Amino acid sequence: MMQLIQPPRSTLHALAPQGLDTPDVESLTSYVCRLAHSHGITSQRLVDWVLGFFEHSVCDKYGWHQRNLSSMSAESEQWAAWLSELTGVESLDSLTLSPYRRLLGTPGLAPRSDRWCPCCFSEDKQRGEEPYLRLAWDIAPVEACLKHKVKLTSICPHCQRSNVRNRAAIVVPGYCTACGGFLGEGSAEPATPESLWTARQVGNMLAHRPQVAAEGVVPLLETIIERMADGKITCFASSYGFSKSGVWHWLRKGGLPGIKAWLTIALHGGIGLDKLFAGEVQNWAMPHQPLQLNIALSESPRAGIQSRELDWEEIRASLRLMLELPTPLSINEAGKRVGIGRKHLYLRANAEARAIADRHRRYRAASKQQHVDELRAKIEMLLDERLEAGYEGISARDIWARLDTEAQSVNGIFHHINLVISSRYG
């Protein structure tokens, strides 16, 4: 008689993640919310229970929504493993960015506020399915929904508040945590071609797990620089808007390009992020024509600024008059009075600028020495008063306590006190 081996029962509901292996893959944040809802408890209570189950201690004010469970941190990877163990559902790390930890740098990855596509929520509801949060919405450069060709939004259409997607103890994906209104309502603005291209690239990236191992990142970058700039780091950096030190850091110091850097490489190299992260670059060739996006440039901040003609002979004469003032001016103050920056003064009126700076420097040194002399005179006077009172000596701290506030604030005050005491007592 054939025996059937049944899988063990899971501790938590074996909830299937939405959109797995597609550009619309669900985020782990969304999965936690839906899992809590399926058990009839709050998301915060579910998180607290999981932490207690694994005997993992956190601070008393641990708020689950204050952690980005969908990021690529070690914490995200740990939560994916815990939930996989409790639900029996595999590959929950695909609901986070943790598979990309060896490829992506963290700067520029997380958005400043929670976003969503109202059309996606509305479509989920029309199909009779649970609305869920897409992982792509938690990646900063993604500003549009590729499926519906609209911009992502971050404002509730009912209460006009932001960060109301999942930042609460009780969360039902698709509904405002402040007013309870459905986030799938309201209008959405059309997306730009540039934002749709970015959404397509990131979506394809999320639909395929990366295949490049940690030790393969540097060879991949070397191949990219070879194909895009004939292996010249300086040329590669200047041509595509990177810093030379940044590229060097990627190749020699274990640094990783951020998501925006990878998108720049994909754009100018004519290759998708999914291909790059799969290491499929053997047959990759640069496009014959440089790829460009039609980006609507904003008006130049210098628009409307009128150039001016400068009379440098008159400026030099004004600077020479400043040299005769009773109180020397700094070069910065002199520049303000003639309306010229110090850099241009040194370039076009070098002799006068240097004379003003040197005079001010000597004035400050003399003032400093005068303050020191006055301070030492005060210290000697205190020592004399102490000796006249019948004491043999006085400590540096006692002298400091008897000085006025201005004298106490002098830089290196105890050094000056000790010098006077040494000269007096040897």
C-alpha positions in Angstrom: 0.0 0.0 0.0 1.5 3.4 -1.1 2.0 5.8 1.8 1.5 9.6 1.2 4.0 11.9 2.9 2.2 15.1 3.8 4.1 18.3 4.5 4.1 19.3 8.2 1.5 21.9 9.3 2.7 25.4 9.4 2.6 27.5 12.5 1.2 30.5 10.7 -1.1 30.5 7.6 0.7 29.4 4.5 -0.2 32.6 2.7 0.9 32.7 -0.9 2.8 35.8 -1.9 1.4 37.9 -4.7 3.1 38.5 -8.0 6.1 36.3 -7.3 8.7 36.3 -10.1 7.0 39.2 -11.9 7.6 42.9 -12.0 4.5 43.3 -9.7 6.0 41.1 -6.9 4.6 41.9 -3.4 6.8 43.5 -0.8 7.5 41.8 2.6 5.8 44.7 4.3 2.6 44.0 2.4 3.0 40.3 3.2 3.2 40.9 6.9 0.1 43.1 6.8 -1.9 40.5 4.9 -0.7 37.7 7.1 -1.8 39.6 10.2 -5.1 40.3 8.6 -5.6 36.6 7.8 -5.1 35.8 11.5 -7.4 38.6 12.7 -4.7 40.5 14.6 -2.8 43.7 14.1 0.4 43.9 12.2 2.2 45.1 15.4 0.9 42.1 17.4 2.0 39.7 14.7 5.5 41.2 14.7 5.7 41.1 18.5 4.6 37.4 18.5 7.2 36.4 15.9 9.9 38.2 17.9 8.8 36.4 21.1 8.6 33.0 19.2 12.3 33.3 18.2 13.3 34.8 21.6 14.6 37.9 19.8 14.7 40.9 22.1 14.2 44.5 20.9 13.6 47.8 22.6 10.2 48.5 24.2 9.3 51.1 21.6 9.9 48.7 18.6 7.4 49.8 15.9 7.2 47.4 13.1 6.3 50.1 10.6 9.5 52.0 11.5 11.5 49.2 10.0 11.7 48.8 6.2 11.1 45.1 6.1 11.3 45.2 2.3 14.8 46.6 2.1 18.1 44.7 1.6 19.3 44.9 5.2 20.2 41.9 7.3 17.0 42.6 9.3 14.9 42.1 6.1 16.7 38.9 5.3 16.1 37.7 8.9 12.4 38.5 8.8 12.0 36.7 5.4 13.7 33.6 6.9 11.5 33.7 10.1 8.3 34.0 8.1 9.3 31.2 5.7 9.9 29.0 8.7 6.6 29.8 10.3 4.5 29.7 7.2 6.3 27.0 5.2 6.4 29.3 2.2 9.7 29.4 0.4 11.5 32.3 -1.3 10.0 35.0 0.9 13.4 36.8 0.5 12.2 37.6 -3.1 9.7 40.0 -1.4 12.7 42.1 -0.3 15.8 43.6 -1.9 18.1 41.4 0.2 19.1 39.2 -2.9 20.7 42.4 -4.3 22.9 43.2 -1.2 26.0 42.1 -3.0 25.2 44.3 -6.1 23.5 47.5 -4.9 24.7 50.3 -2.7 22.2 51.7 -0.3 22.5 55.5 -1.1 19.5 56.7 -3.1 17.6 53.4 -2.7 14.8 54.2 -0.3 12.1 56.7 -1.2 11.4 59.7 1.1 7.7 58.8 1.5 5.4 55.9 0.9 4.0 55.7 -2.7 1.5 53.6 -4.5 -0.4 53.3 -7.8 -4.1 53.9 -7.3 -4.9 52.1 -10.5 -3.2 48.9 -9.2 -5.3 49.0 -6.0 -8.5 49.6 -8.0 -7.7 46.8 -10.3 -7.0 44.4 -7.4 -10.3 45.3 -5.9 -12.2 44.9 -9.2 -10.8 41.4 -9.6 -12.0 40.5 -6.1 -8.5 40.1 -4.9 -6.8 41.6 -1.8 -5.0 44.8 -2.7 -1.3 44.5 -2.0 1.9 46.7 -2.0 4.3 46.2 -4.8 8.0 45.9 -4.0 8.9 48.3 -6.8 7.1 51.1 -5.0 9.8 51.0 -2.3 12.6 51.8 -4.7 13.2 55.5 -4.9 13.9 55.9 -8.7 10.6 54.2 -9.5 8.1 57.0 -9.9 5.6 55.5 -12.2 3.5 52.3 -12.8 4.5 50.7 -16.0 1.2 48.7 -16.3 -1.1 51.7 -16.1 1.3 54.4 -17.4 0.6 56.8 -14.4 2.7 58.5 -11.8 2.9 56.9 -8.3 1.1 59.0 -5.6 1.8 59.5 -1.9 -1.2 61.6 -0.9 -4.5 60.0 0.3 -7.3 61.2 -2.0 -9.6 61.6 1.0 -7.7 63.2 3.9 -4.8 64.6 1.8 -2.2 63.1 4.2 1.1 61.4 3.3 2.8 58.3 4.8 -0.6 56.7 5.3 0.0 53.5 3.4 1.3 51.2 6.1 2.7 53.3 9.0 0.4 52.1 11.7 -0.2 49.1 14.1 -3.4 48.1 12.1 -2.9 48.0 8.3 -5.2 46.8 5.6 -3.2 47.2 2.3 -4.9 49.6 -0.1 -6.6 51.6 2.7 -5.5 54.8 4.4 -4.2 54.3 7.9 -5.4 57.8 8.9 -9.0 58.0 7.6 -9.7 54.5 6.3 -10.5 55.7 2.8 -9.6 53.5 -0.2 -6.3 54.6 -1.8 -7.4 53.3 -5.2 -9.7 56.2 -5.7 -8.8 59.6 -7.1 -7.1 60.6 -10.3 -3.5 59.8 -11.4 -1.3 61.9 -13.6 0.2 60.4 -16.8 3.8 59.2 -16.4 6.7 60.5 -18.5 8.6 58.3 -20.9 11.7 58.6 -18.7 9.9 57.3 -15.6 8.3 54.5 -17.5 11.7 53.4 -18.8 13.0 53.3 -15.2 9.9 51.4 -14.0 10.4 48.8 -16.8 14.1 48.3 -15.9 13.4 47.9 -12.2 10.4 45.6 -12.8 12.5 43.3 -15.0 15.2 43.3 -12.3 12.7 42.2 -9.6 11.3 39.5 -11.8 14.6 37.7 -12.0 16.9 36.9 -9.1 20.5 38.1 -9.6 23.0 35.5 -10.6 26.2 37.4 -10.1 28.1 36.2 -7.0 29.9 38.6 -4.6 33.2 37.8 -6.1 31.9 38.5 -9.6 30.9 42.1 -9.0 34.3 43.5 -9.7 34.8 41.5 -12.9 31.4 42.6 -14.1 32.3 46.3 -13.5 35.6 45.8 -15.2 33.7 44.4 -18.2 31.3 47.3 -18.2 34.2 49.9 -18.1 36.0 47.9 -20.9 32.9 48.0 -23.2 31.8 51.5 -22.4 35.2 53.3 -22.1 37.9 51.0 -23.4 38.8 50.2 -19.8 39.7 53.8 -18.9 38.3 54.7 -15.5 38.7 58.4 -15.9 37.0 58.4 -19.3 34.2 56.2 -18.0 33.6 58.4 -15.0 33.6 61.7 -16.9 31.5 60.4 -19.7 28.6 59.1 -17.6 28.6 61.5 -14.7 30.4 59.4 -12.0 33.3 60.6 -9.8 36.6 59.0 -10.5 37.1 58.2 -6.8 33.7 56.6 -6.7 34.5 54.3 -9.6 37.8 53.5 -8.0 36.0 52.7 -4.8 33.8 50.1 -6.6 36.8 48.4 -8.2 39.4 48.4 -5.4 37.7 49.1 -2.0 34.6 46.9 -2.1 32.1 49.7 -2.8 28.9 49.1 -4.8 27.1 51.3 -7.3 23.8 52.6 -6.2 20.6 51.9 -8.1 20.9 55.2 -10.0 24.4 54.4 -11.1 23.2 51.0 -12.4 20.3 52.7 -14.3 22.8 55.1 -15.9 24.9 52.2 -17.0 21.8 50.4 -18.4 20.7 53.5 -20.2 23.9 54.4 -21.9 25.0 50.8 -22.4 21.8 49.7 -24.0 21.4 46.7 -21.7 18.8 45.8 -19.1 19.4 45.6 -15.4 18.1 42.0 -15.5 20.9 41.1 -18.0 23.5 43.0 -16.0 22.6 41.3 -12.7 22.5 37.9 -14.4 26.0 38.5 -15.7 24.9 38.0 -19.3 27.4 40.4 -20.8 29.4 38.1 -23.1 27.6 39.1 -26.2 26.8 42.6 -25.1 27.8 45.4 -27.5 27.4 49.1 -27.1 24.7 50.7 -29.3 26.0 52.6 -32.3 24.0 55.7 -31.5 24.1 57.0 -27.9 20.7 56.5 -26.2 19.0 59.6 -25.1 15.8 60.4 -23.3 13.8 63.5 -24.1 14.0 65.2 -20.8 12.2 68.5 -20.4 14.8 70.7 -18.9 13.7 73.3 -16.3 14.5 77.0 -16.9 18.1 77.9 -16.1 18.5 79.4 -12.6 20.6 82.1 -14.4 17.9 83.1 -16.7 17.2 86.9 -16.6 20.5 87.6 -14.8 22.2 90.6 -16.5 26.0 90.6 -16.9 27.8 93.7 -15.6 30.9 95.5 -16.7 33.5 96.0 -14.0 35.8 99.0 -13.9 38.8 97.3 -12.4 40.8 100.6 -12.2 38.2 102.1 -10.0 38.0 98.9 -7.9 41.8 98.9 -7.4 41.6 102.5 -6.3 38.9 101.7 -3.8 41.0 98.8 -2.4 44.0 101.2 -2.0 41.8 103.6 0.0 40.9 100.7 2.2 44.5 100.2 3.0 44.5 103.6 4.7 41.6 103.0 7.0 42.5 103.0 10.8 41.1 99.6 11.3 42.3 97.0 8.8 39.6 95.1 6.9 39.6 91.4 6.0 39.7 90.5 2.3 36.1 89.2 2.6 34.9 92.5 4.0 36.7 94.4 1.3 35.1 92.2 -1.3 31.7 92.9 0.1 32.3 96.7 0.0 33.2 96.6 -3.7 30.8 93.8 -4.6 33.4 91.4 -5.8 34.2 87.9 -4.5 37.7 87.3 -3.0 38.5 84.9 -5.8 38.1 87.5 -8.5 39.9 90.1 -6.4 43.0 87.8 -6.2 42.7 87.2 -10.0 42.3 90.8 -11.2 43.6 93.0 -8.3 46.2 90.7 -6.8 48.6 93.2 -5.4 45.9 95.2 -3.6 44.1 92.0 -2.4 47.3 90.6 -1.0 48.2 93.8 0.7 44.7 94.0 2.4 44.9 90.4 3.5 48.5 90.8 4.8 47.6 94.0 6.7 44.6 92.3 8.3 46.7 89.2 9.2 49.3 91.4 11.0 46.5 93.3 12.7 44.9 90.1 14.1 48.3 88.8 15.2 49.1 92.1 17.1 45.6 92.1 18.6 46.1 88.6 19.8 49.5 89.4 21.3 47.9 92.4 23.0 45.2 90.3 24.6 47.8 87.8 25.8 49.9 90.6 27.3 46.8 92.0 29.1 45.9 88.6 30.3 49.4 88.0 31.8 49.3 91.3 33.5 46.0 90.3 35.2 47.6 87.0 36.2 50.7 88.7 37.7 48.4 91.2 39.5 46.5 88.3 41.1 49.8 86.6 42.2 51.0 89.9 43.7 47.7 90.2 45.7 48.1 86.6 46.9 51.7 87.2 48.1 50.7 90.4 49.9 48.0 88.4 51.7 50.7 86.2 53.1 50.3 83.1 50.9 53.3 81.4 49.3 51.6 80.4 46.1 48.3 79.9 44.3 47.1 77.1 41.9 46.3 77.7 38.3 42.6 76.9 38.9 42.4 79.4 41.7 43.8 82.1 39.4 41.3 81.1 36.7 38.4 81.4 39.1 39.4 85.0 40.0 39.6 86.1 36.3 36.7 87.9 34.6 34.6 86.0 32.1 36.4 87.4 29.0 39.8 86.4 30.3 38.5 82.9 31.3 37.4 82.3 27.7 40.9 83.0 26.1 42.1 80.0 24.2 44.8 78.1 26.1 44.1 80.1 29.3 45.8 77.5 31.6 48.9 77.4 29.4 49.3 81.2 29.9 48.6 80.9 33.7 51.3 78.2 34.0 53.8 80.2 32.0 53.4 83.2 34.4 53.6 81.0 37.5 56.8 79.3 36.1 58.4 82.6 35.3 57.6 83.9 38.8 58.5 80.9 40.9 61.0 79.2 38.5 
